[in-house]
Amino acid sequence: MSKRSILVVDDDKNIRDYLHAFLTSCGYAADLAATGDEALSRVATGAAPSMILLDILLPGMDGLDVLKSLKAAHPLIPIIILSGIGQIKTVVEAMQMGASDYLTKPFEEEALQLAIENVLEKQKLKEELKTLKQQLSYVEQGSIMTSNPQMLRIADVARHVASTDVPVLILGESGVGKEVLASFIHEQSNRSDGPFVKVNCAALPHELLESELFGYERGAFTGAIRDKMGKFEQADKGTMLLDEIGEMSPHLQAKLLHVLQDNEFSRLGGKKPLKVNVRIIAATNKKLKEAVLKGEFRNDLYFRLNVIRVEIPPLRERREDIPLLCTHFLEKYRERYQSSVQMLPKDMIEAFMRYDWPGNIRQLENVIKRYLILPDSEVLSELRNSSAAEPPAPVNTVVSLKEVASQAAEIAEKEAVLKMLEETGWNRKESARRLHISYKALRNKLKKWQLTRQKTVTEEVKTLVRSA
């Protein structure tokens, strides 16, 4: 096995020579650099070192700038900061930027050796964990639950492209698991320690989606009373899923193409371009090629996104996955909903296997949630009597189209509010701000729906069942 290599970056020749002798005596291969530019050049042109010992005070480019550049280009290389007394504030900033540890000069040899061993051991564990994940059966990786040959091939493709950083286009009907596959790609990639940011392009009007993606500067428009960071900034050094990208307006398609080409953008009302390092995964249930021919989707953006294309088959074409998914959802939600159900009846599974699931996995998940909460409900009889081509019969109710639209809008609104409240830990003021409504309006909605934090689980399930 080759020696672990450590790059020492320090402008003091005596310290460089001392660290070279000490590291060599400990069995490491040591390389030396006197400036930040020299260190960046060494890493860029040669084999990446196992670790870097980086002094904060350097001539020219200082240690923090070097750290930022190294983390942007090589996020997996661990870096230990060497600091002088009185630089604690700078050290804290360095740790926030991704440094693995720090030592204050002068330091004891034992402290240095222990710091190096600890950081390298953590790095080794991360590498072993990643290797172990790759060796697991695809059925058990992440949330991809499958025994279907076509889905296994898709998981194999996803695992192989995960580390390439190229855009991935995921196609498939609503509810087939496009978001799950995108999350799987992120977790298998070198960006797995970074953020995974999801944006639904169909959930917001054009103007709101633009500010959500790119953020805005104070005064950019009426109501912009402070600067707001956009999703692209939040996803820096991570992955962004652009769901339902087929619904994106031509104006935003042009801005997205610019980000993909140049890795930079400007906030709304901003003059300064911002650099980002984001891997894009796009998903849609639309046939984008047809949208291109109709002039509804930019041809150049389509080809930019269509580097790797994966099409997930609907659940009706992989029925062998239904029992596996049922078991998965049963175990996932049984304790959460404090259900007495230990297993699904055999005839229910048989009914599931006959049913075509127009809402795919999402619909199956919602039906199982409903059964766990209300095992004596009509779910079983509906599924027993349903044909392979027909969904379970709805309750006999006569309503107008206007009432249906009103109910659907309220259900969607309630789901959006609940999701935001959960994301903010039920901070109602923050939820109202993110939803772009007043605090009073949010309070009135919660009062109208009789929602409290304790009642959200039951209400959420009932809402999902009604919309399944």
C-alpha positions in Angstrom: 0.0 0.0 0.0 1.4 3.5 -0.9 2.1 6.0 1.8 -0.5 8.6 2.8 0.7 11.9 1.3 0.5 15.2 3.2 1.0 18.6 1.6 2.5 21.2 4.0 1.7 24.9 3.1 3.7 27.3 5.2 5.8 30.4 4.2 8.3 29.7 7.1 11.1 27.5 5.7 12.1 26.3 9.2 8.6 25.0 9.8 8.4 23.4 6.4 11.7 21.6 6.9 10.7 20.5 10.5 7.3 19.2 9.4 8.9 17.4 6.4 11.3 15.6 8.8 8.6 14.8 11.3 6.0 13.5 8.8 8.6 11.4 7.1 9.6 9.8 10.4 5.9 9.0 11.0 5.7 7.1 7.7 3.9 9.8 5.6 5.0 11.1 2.2 5.4 14.9 2.7 5.3 17.5 0.0 6.0 21.2 0.6 4.6 24.6 -0.7 5.6 28.1 0.4 2.6 30.0 -0.9 -1.1 29.5 -1.6 -0.7 29.7 -5.3 2.0 27.1 -5.2 -0.2 24.8 -3.2 -3.2 25.2 -5.6 -0.9 24.5 -8.5 0.5 21.3 -6.8 -3.0 20.0 -6.2 -4.2 20.8 -9.6 -1.4 19.3 -11.6 -0.4 16.3 -9.4 -2.1 13.5 -7.5 -4.3 14.8 -4.8 -2.8 14.5 -1.3 -4.4 12.6 1.5 -4.4 15.7 3.6 -3.2 19.3 3.7 -1.6 21.2 6.6 -2.4 24.8 5.8 -1.0 27.9 7.6 -3.4 30.8 7.9 -0.9 33.7 7.4 0.6 33.4 3.9 2.1 35.9 1.5 -0.2 36.9 -1.4 -3.3 34.7 -1.2 -4.0 34.1 2.5 -4.9 30.8 4.1 -8.7 31.4 4.1 -8.7 32.1 0.4 -6.6 29.0 -0.3 -9.0 27.0 1.9 -12.0 28.3 0.0 -10.4 27.5 -3.4 -9.3 24.0 -2.3 -12.7 23.1 -0.9 -14.4 24.3 -4.1 -12.2 22.2 -6.4 -11.4 19.3 -4.0 -14.1 19.1 -1.3 -13.1 15.6 -0.1 -9.4 16.5 0.8 -9.2 17.0 4.6 -7.4 20.2 5.7 -5.9 21.0 9.1 -5.4 24.7 9.8 -2.1 25.9 11.5 -2.7 29.1 13.3 -0.9 31.5 15.6 -2.1 32.7 18.9 -4.7 35.4 18.6 -6.2 34.1 15.4 -9.2 32.2 17.0 -11.8 34.3 15.1 -10.1 33.3 11.8 -9.9 29.7 12.9 -13.6 29.6 13.6 -14.3 31.0 10.1 -12.0 28.4 8.7 -13.9 25.6 10.4 -17.1 26.9 9.1 -15.6 26.8 5.6 -14.9 23.1 5.9 -11.5 22.7 7.7 -11.3 19.4 9.5 -9.3 20.6 12.5 -6.8 23.2 13.7 -3.6 23.4 15.7 -2.2 26.6 17.4 1.5 27.3 17.0 3.6 26.2 18.7 2.2 22.7 18.9 3.4 19.5 20.5 4.4 16.7 18.1 2.0 14.3 19.9 -0.9 16.8 19.3 0.0 17.0 15.6 0.3 13.3 15.2 -3.0 12.7 17.0 -4.8 15.4 14.9 -3.5 13.8 11.7 -4.5 10.3 12.7 -8.0 11.4 13.8 -8.7 13.2 10.5 -7.3 10.4 8.4 -9.3 7.8 10.3 -12.5 9.8 9.8 -11.7 10.0 6.1 -11.1 6.3 5.9 -14.4 5.6 7.6 -16.2 7.8 5.0 -14.5 6.0 2.2 -15.4 2.6 3.6 -19.0 3.6 4.2 -19.3 4.8 0.6 -17.8 1.5 -0.7 -20.1 -0.5 1.5 -23.1 1.4 0.2 -22.1 0.7 -3.3 -21.7 -3.0 -2.5 -25.2 -3.3 -1.1 -28.1 -4.8 -3.1 -29.8 -2.1 -5.1 -33.1 -3.1 -3.5 -31.8 -1.8 -0.2 -29.9 1.4 -1.3 -31.6 4.5 -0.2 -35.3 4.4 -0.8 -35.2 2.5 -4.1 -37.2 -0.5 -3.2 -37.3 -2.8 -6.2 -36.7 -6.3 -7.6 -37.7 -5.3 -11.1 -35.0 -5.9 -13.7 -35.6 -2.6 -15.5 -35.5 -0.7 -12.2 -32.3 -2.5 -11.1 -30.7 -1.4 -14.4 -31.8 2.2 -13.7 -30.3 2.0 -10.2 -27.0 0.7 -11.8 -27.0 3.6 -14.3 -27.7 6.1 -11.5 -24.9 4.8 -9.3 -22.4 5.0 -12.2 -23.3 8.5 -13.3 -23.6 9.8 -9.7 -19.9 10.8 -9.5 -19.7 12.4 -13.0 -21.4 15.7 -12.1 -23.2 15.8 -15.4 -26.9 16.8 -15.6 -29.4 14.0 -15.4 -32.9 14.1 -16.9 -35.4 11.9 -15.1 -38.7 11.1 -17.0 -41.8 9.3 -15.8 -45.4 9.6 -14.7 -46.4 11.5 -11.6 -45.7 9.4 -8.4 -43.2 6.9 -9.9 -40.3 8.0 -7.7 -38.4 10.6 -9.7 -37.5 12.5 -6.5 -36.4 9.3 -4.8 -34.0 8.5 -7.7 -32.6 12.1 -7.7 -31.9 11.8 -4.0 -30.3 8.4 -4.6 -27.9 10.0 -7.2 -27.0 12.8 -4.8 -26.3 10.3 -1.9 -24.1 8.2 -4.2 -22.1 11.2 -5.5 -19.1 13.1 -4.2 -21.5 15.9 -3.2 -23.4 13.7 -0.6 -22.0 15.9 2.2 -23.5 19.0 0.5 -27.1 20.1 0.3 -29.9 18.5 -1.7 -32.3 21.2 -2.7 -35.6 20.5 -4.3 -37.6 23.0 -6.4 -41.0 22.3 -7.9 -41.2 24.4 -11.0 -45.0 23.9 -11.3 -45.8 24.9 -7.7 -45.1 28.7 -8.0 -46.1 31.4 -10.5 -43.3 32.5 -12.9 -42.3 35.7 -10.9 -42.2 33.8 -7.5 -40.2 30.9 -9.0 -37.6 33.3 -10.4 -37.1 34.9 -7.0 -37.1 31.5 -5.3 -34.4 30.2 -7.6 -32.1 33.2 -7.9 -33.0 35.3 -4.8 -33.3 39.0 -4.8 -31.6 42.2 -3.4 -33.3 44.6 -1.1 -35.5 47.0 -3.1 -35.7 44.8 -6.2 -39.4 45.0 -6.1 -42.2 46.2 -3.8 -42.0 44.2 -0.6 -38.4 43.2 -1.0 -37.3 44.7 2.4 -34.2 42.6 2.8 -31.8 40.5 0.7 -32.9 36.9 0.1 -30.7 34.0 -0.8 -32.1 31.9 -3.7 -32.1 28.1 -4.0 -29.0 28.1 -6.3 -27.0 29.7 -3.5 -28.4 27.3 -1.0 -27.4 24.4 -3.2 -23.8 25.5 -3.7 -21.5 22.5 -3.6 -24.5 20.2 -3.6 -27.3 19.0 -5.9 -30.5 20.8 -7.1 -33.6 18.9 -8.3 -35.7 20.9 -10.7 -39.0 19.0 -10.6 -41.6 19.5 -13.3 -39.1 21.4 -15.3 -41.4 21.2 -18.3 -43.6 23.8 -16.6 -40.8 26.4 -16.5 -41.4 29.6 -18.5 -39.2 30.5 -21.5 -37.7 33.4 -19.6 -36.5 31.2 -16.8 -35.4 28.5 -19.2 -33.0 31.1 -20.7 -31.6 32.1 -17.2 -31.2 28.4 -16.3 -29.3 27.8 -19.5 -26.9 30.6 -18.5 -26.3 29.1 -15.1 -25.6 25.7 -16.6 -23.1 27.2 -19.1 -21.3 29.7 -16.9 -22.0 28.5 -13.3 -23.1 32.1 -12.4 -26.2 34.2 -12.1 -27.4 37.5 -10.6 -30.1 38.0 -7.9 -33.1 39.9 -8.9 -32.2 43.6 -8.6 -28.5 42.6 -8.2 -25.6 43.8 -10.4 -22.9 41.5 -9.1 -22.7 38.0 -10.7 -22.6 35.2 -8.2 -20.6 32.0 -8.8 -22.1 28.6 -7.8 -21.1 25.0 -8.0 -24.3 23.1 -8.4 -25.1 19.7 -10.0 -28.5 19.9 -11.8 -31.0 17.0 -11.9 -34.2 17.7 -13.8 -37.4 15.7 -13.7 -40.7 15.9 -15.6 -43.8 13.9 -16.5 -44.0 15.7 -19.8 -42.6 14.5 -23.1 -39.9 17.2 -23.4 -38.9 16.2 -27.0 -42.5 16.9 -28.1 -42.5 20.2 -26.1 -39.3 21.2 -28.0 -40.9 20.5 -31.4 -43.9 22.6 -30.3 -41.6 25.5 -29.3 -42.7 25.2 -25.6 -39.2 24.2 -24.4 -35.8 25.5 -25.5 -33.9 23.1 -27.8 -30.5 24.2 -26.4 -31.6 23.7 -22.8 -33.1 20.3 -23.6 -29.8 19.1 -25.0 -27.9 20.6 -22.1 -30.1 18.7 -19.6 -30.4 15.5 -21.7 -26.8 14.3 -21.1 -28.0 11.3 -19.1 -31.7 10.4 -19.5 -33.5 7.9 -17.3 -37.1 7.0 -17.7 -38.8 5.3 -14.7 -41.5 2.8 -15.6 -45.0 3.2 -14.0 -45.9 0.9 -11.2 -48.3 -1.1 -13.4 -45.3 -2.2 -15.4 -43.4 -3.5 -12.4 -46.0 -5.2 -10.3 -43.5 -7.4 -8.6 -42.4 -4.4 -6.6 -45.9 -3.9 -5.0 -45.4 -6.4 -2.1 -42.0 -5.0 -1.4 -43.2 -1.4 -1.4 -46.2 -2.4 0.8 -43.8 -3.9 3.4 -41.6 -0.8 3.2 -44.5 1.7 3.8 -46.0 -0.5 6.5 -42.8 -0.5 8.5 -42.2 3.2 7.7 -45.6 4.5 9.0 -46.9 1.9 11.5 -45.1 3.4 14.5 -45.6 7.0 13.4 -49.4 6.5 13.3 -49.4 4.1 16.3 -51.3 1.6 14.2 -52.2 -1.9 15.4 -51.8 -3.3 11.9 -49.0 -5.8 11.8 -49.3 -7.0 8.2 -51.6 -6.4 5.2 -54.3 -9.0 4.5 -53.4 -11.4 1.7 -56.5 -10.5 -0.3 -55.5 -6.8 -0.1 -52.1 -7.5 -1.6 -53.9 -9.5 -4.3 -56.2 -6.6 -5.0 -53.1 -4.3 -5.1 -51.5 -6.6 -7.7 -54.6 -6.4 -9.9 -55.0 -2.6 -9.7 -53.3 -0.4 -12.2 -52.3 2.5 -9.8 -52.7 5.6 -12.0 -51.1 7.6 -9.2 -48.2 5.1 -9.0 -46.1 4.7 -5.9 -47.4 7.9 -4.3 -51.0 6.6 -4.5 -50.0 3.2 -3.1 -48.2 5.0 -0.2 -51.3 7.1 0.6 -53.7 4.1 0.5 -51.4 2.3 3.0 -51.3 5.3 5.2 -55.1 5.4 5.2 -55.4 1.7 6.0 -53.0 2.1 8.9 -55.0 4.9 10.4 -58.5 3.5 9.5 -58.1 -0.3 9.1 -61.9 -0.8 9.4 -62.6 1.7 6.5 -63.8 0.8 3.1 -60.3 0.6 1.6 -60.2 -3.1 1.5 -63.7 -3.6 0.0 -63.0 -0.9 -2.6 -59.8 -2.6 -3.7 -61.3 -6.1 -3.7 -64.0 -4.9 -6.1 -61.9 -2.7 -8.3 -60.9 -3.9 -11.7 -57.5 -3.7 -13.2 -58.4 -0.6 -15.1 -60.5 1.2 -12.6 -59.5 3.0 -9.4 -61.5 2.3 -6.2 -65.0 3.7 -6.4 -65.4 7.1 -4.7 -68.0 7.7 -2.1 -71.3 8.6 -3.8 -71.4 12.3 -3.6 -73.0 14.8 -6.0 -71.0 18.1 -6.2 -70.6 20.8 -8.8 -67.4 21.3 -10.7 -67.0 24.6 -8.9 -67.2 22.8 -5.5 -64.7 20.2 -6.7 -62.3 22.9 -7.8 -62.7 24.8 -4.5 -62.1 21.6 -2.4 -59.1 20.7 -4.4 -57.6 24.2 -4.0 -58.2 24.1 -0.3 -56.6 20.6 0.0 -53.5 21.8 -1.9 -53.3 24.9 0.2 -53.5 23.0 3.4 -50.8 20.5 2.2 -48.5 23.5 1.3 -49.1 25.1 4.7 -48.5 21.9 6.6 -45.3 21.1 4.7 -43.9 24.6 5.4 -44.9 24.4 9.1 -43.1 21.0 9.4 -40.0 22.5 7.6 -39.8 25.4 10.1 -40.5 23.3 13.2 -44.0 25.0 13.5 -42.5 28.5 13.6 -45.6 30.3 12.3 -44.0 33.7 11.7 -41.2 32.1 9.6 -43.8 29.9 7.8 -45.9 33.0 6.9 -42.9 34.8 5.6 -41.9 31.9 3.3 -45.4 31.4 2.1 -45.6 35.1 1.3 -48.7 35.7 3.4 -49.3 37.7 6.6 -48.9 36.1 10.0 -52.6 37.0 10.7 -53.7 35.2 7.5 -51.8 32.1 8.6 -53.4 32.2 12.0 -56.8 32.5 10.5 -56.2 29.5 8.2 -55.0 27.3 11.1 -58.1 28.3 13.1 -60.4 27.6 10.2 -58.9 24.2 9.6 -58.7 23.6 13.4 -55.0 22.6 13.0 -52.6 22.3 15.9 -49.2 20.7 16.1 -50.6 17.6 17.8 -53.3 17.1 15.2 -51.2 17.4 12.0 -50.5 13.7 11.5 -54.2 12.7 11.4 -55.2 15.7 9.3 -52.3 15.2 6.9 -53.2 11.5 6.3 -56.9 12.4 5.8 -55.9 15.0 3.2 -53.6 12.6 1.4 -56.3 9.9 1.3 -58.8 12.3 -0.2 -56.3 13.3 -2.9 -55.0 9.8 -3.6 
